Amino acid sequence: MQAETARHATDYPFAIPAESYLLEGGRWSALPGGARAVDLGGRVPVLACGSNQSPEQLARKFADGPRGPIPVTRALLEGFDAVYSAHFSRYGAIPATLQHCPGTTVALSVTWLTPVQERRMHDTEAVGVNYDYGRLEGVTLEVDGGLELHHPLAYVSRWGCLTEGGMPLALAAVDARARRWRALDQTQVLDLVRARLAPGESLETFVAEGAESKDVRRIRTEALSATTQPFSYPGFVPVP
């Protein structure tokens, strides 16, 4: 059981297609033409920098939530990187967040959500507990299909970024140009945190303990807080 729990956590951020896609009925299909290939009326563009880029994860999140298709388009965001947040997910992984990083361009996805889907996503992101939600004003986001957005919506960690030597740690599973920070995969970052917080434990035990106990996750997250780096982009405008 511990091995299965650890395997699920270390699979984060799960498989991310290289192309835009449409998720419907728990299955995804490629979306040639990106944002121009689907009606986006009534939908809002919400950036995904971690597992929300993955059809596998989105299918889980919406399995018992609002029905209907979700277009997911690939995009390039200038001046940011996808980094690890300084907290633990309910299944024991260390999730992603954004951090302002001038000179870096990161390859992300945009989930185009209806209002009902947006509310469901808020629930899965624990808005007000783990993440804040708002607009990134004055950015350059080039979306597959020829769109350019300058104020997309995004979730940013309330816990700040996990750091090593005072610098954020980037997600190796997410591509970026001119990346300035060290990139680790999920196994590496979990092992780094395990060595800090529970050096005598195996990685499997460490992950399983976190997945099984909300209190353990809280205590460990609080222990990381002394070395975190807060989200620093001045153009972030919270949205109620």
C-alpha positions in Angstrom: 0.0 0.0 0.0 2.8 2.4 0.9 4.5 1.6 -2.4 1.3 2.4 -4.4 0.8 5.6 -2.5 4.4 6.7 -3.2 4.1 5.8 -6.8 1.0 7.9 -7.3 2.7 10.9 -5.6 5.9 10.6 -7.5 3.9 10.5 -10.8 3.0 14.2 -10.2 2.4 16.2 -12.4 1.2 13.2 -14.4 1.3 12.9 -18.1 1.0 16.3 -19.9 0.3 16.2 -23.7 2.6 18.2 -25.9 -0.4 19.5 -27.9 -3.7 21.2 -27.0 -6.6 18.9 -26.3 -10.3 18.6 -25.4 -11.3 16.7 -22.3 -14.8 15.2 -22.4 -16.3 12.3 -20.6 -13.0 11.6 -18.8 -11.2 11.1 -22.1 -9.1 13.5 -24.1 -8.5 14.1 -27.8 -6.1 16.3 -29.6 -7.3 19.8 -30.5 -5.6 20.8 -33.8 -5.7 24.6 -34.1 -5.7 25.1 -30.4 -7.9 28.0 -29.1 -9.1 28.7 -32.6 -10.6 25.3 -33.0 -13.3 25.5 -30.3 -16.0 27.9 -29.1 -14.6 29.6 -26.0 -17.7 31.8 -25.4 -18.6 32.0 -21.7 -15.3 30.5 -20.6 -12.4 32.0 -18.7 -8.7 31.3 -19.3 -7.1 29.8 -16.2 -3.4 29.0 -16.2 -2.3 25.5 -15.3 1.4 25.2 -14.2 1.3 21.7 -12.6 -1.0 18.7 -12.7 -4.0 20.7 -14.0 -2.2 20.5 -17.3 -2.8 16.7 -17.3 -6.0 15.1 -18.7 -5.5 12.3 -16.1 -5.6 14.7 -13.2 -8.5 16.8 -14.7 -10.5 13.7 -15.3 -10.1 12.8 -11.6 -11.0 16.3 -10.4 -14.2 16.5 -12.5 -15.2 12.8 -12.3 -18.1 13.7 -9.9 -18.2 17.4 -10.7 -19.8 19.5 -13.4 -20.1 17.7 -16.8 -19.2 19.1 -20.1 -16.0 19.5 -22.2 -12.9 21.4 -21.1 -10.6 22.8 -23.8 -7.0 22.8 -22.7 -4.6 24.8 -24.9 -0.8 24.9 -24.8 0.7 28.3 -24.1 4.0 30.2 -23.5 4.2 32.6 -20.5 7.0 35.1 -20.4 8.7 36.2 -17.2 7.6 33.2 -15.0 8.5 29.7 -14.2 6.7 26.7 -12.7 8.1 25.9 -9.3 7.3 23.7 -6.3 5.0 25.1 -3.7 6.0 24.7 0.0 3.1 22.5 0.9 1.9 18.9 0.4 -1.1 17.7 -1.5 -3.6 15.4 0.1 -2.0 12.4 -1.7 1.5 13.3 -0.5 3.0 15.1 -3.5 4.5 18.5 -3.5 2.4 20.5 -6.0 3.3 23.4 -8.3 2.9 27.1 -8.3 4.1 30.1 -10.4 6.9 32.4 -9.5 7.9 35.6 -11.3 11.2 35.0 -13.1 12.2 37.8 -15.6 14.0 36.4 -18.7 12.4 32.9 -18.5 9.6 31.7 -20.7 7.7 28.7 -19.5 5.5 26.2 -21.4 2.2 25.9 -19.6 -1.5 25.1 -20.4 -4.6 27.2 -20.3 -7.8 25.5 -19.0 -10.9 27.2 -20.5 -13.5 26.9 -17.8 -17.2 27.7 -17.5 -18.3 29.4 -14.3 -19.5 26.0 -12.9 -16.2 24.4 -13.8 -14.3 27.3 -12.3 -16.1 26.8 -9.0 -15.2 23.1 -9.0 -11.6 23.9 -9.7 -11.6 26.3 -6.8 -12.6 23.5 -4.5 -9.9 21.2 -5.8 -7.3 23.9 -5.4 -8.4 24.8 -1.8 -8.7 28.5 -2.6 -8.2 30.5 0.5 -6.3 27.7 2.2 -3.5 26.6 -0.2 -3.9 28.9 -3.1 -5.0 32.4 -3.9 -6.9 33.1 -7.2 -6.5 36.2 -9.3 -5.4 37.8 -12.6 -1.8 38.3 -13.8 -2.0 41.8 -15.2 0.4 43.0 -17.8 1.8 39.6 -18.8 2.5 38.1 -22.2 0.8 34.7 -22.8 1.0 33.3 -26.3 -1.7 30.7 -26.7 -1.7 27.9 -29.2 -4.1 29.0 -32.0 -2.7 32.5 -32.3 -4.3 34.2 -29.3 -2.3 36.5 -27.0 -3.6 37.1 -23.5 -2.4 39.8 -21.1 -4.4 39.2 -18.0 -5.1 35.4 -17.5 -6.3 34.0 -14.3 -4.1 31.8 -12.1 -3.7 30.0 -8.8 -0.7 31.0 -6.7 0.4 29.3 -3.6 -0.3 31.0 -0.2 2.6 29.0 1.2 5.2 30.4 -1.1 7.8 28.6 -3.1 9.9 25.7 -1.8 13.6 26.8 -1.9 17.1 25.4 -1.8 19.9 27.8 -1.0 17.4 30.6 -1.1 16.3 29.9 -4.7 13.0 28.3 -5.9 13.0 24.8 -7.3 11.5 24.4 -10.8 9.5 21.4 -12.1 11.7 19.3 -14.4 8.5 18.0 -16.0 7.6 21.5 -17.3 9.8 22.9 -20.1 11.2 26.4 -19.9 13.6 28.6 -22.0 16.4 30.4 -20.2 15.5 28.7 -16.9 17.5 30.2 -14.0 16.6 27.8 -11.2 17.5 24.2 -10.5 14.8 21.8 -11.9 13.9 18.6 -10.0 11.4 15.8 -10.7 8.8 14.9 -8.0 10.9 12.0 -6.6 13.9 14.2 -6.2 12.0 17.0 -4.5 10.2 14.7 -2.2 13.5 13.1 -1.2 15.1 16.5 -0.6 12.2 17.4 1.7 12.3 14.0 3.4 16.0 14.5 4.1 15.1 17.8 5.8 12.1 16.7 7.8 12.4 13.0 8.4 16.0 11.8 7.6 15.6 8.4 9.2 12.5 7.4 7.1 12.3 5.8 3.7 10.7 7.8 0.9 7.7 5.4 0.8 7.0 5.8 4.5 7.4 9.6 4.4 5.0 10.0 1.5 2.4 7.5 3.0 2.4 9.3 6.3 1.6 12.6 4.6 -1.1 11.1 2.5 -2.8 9.4 5.4 -2.8 12.4 7.8 -3.9 16.0 7.4 -2.1 16.8 10.7 1.2 15.4 9.4 0.8 17.5 6.2 0.1 20.6 8.3 3.1 20.1 10.6 5.5 19.4 7.7 4.2 22.4 5.8 4.7 24.7 8.8 8.2 23.3 9.2 9.0 24.4 5.6 7.7 27.9 6.2 11.0 29.2 7.6 12.7 28.9 4.2 10.0 29.7 1.7 9.9 32.5 -0.9 6.6 34.3 -1.3 5.0 34.9 -4.7 6.5 38.2 -5.9 4.7 39.4 -9.0 3.3 42.9 -8.3 0.7 42.6 -11.1 -1.3 39.8 -9.4 -4.8 41.0 -8.6 -6.9 38.7 -6.4 -10.4 37.8 -7.7 -13.1 37.1 -5.1 
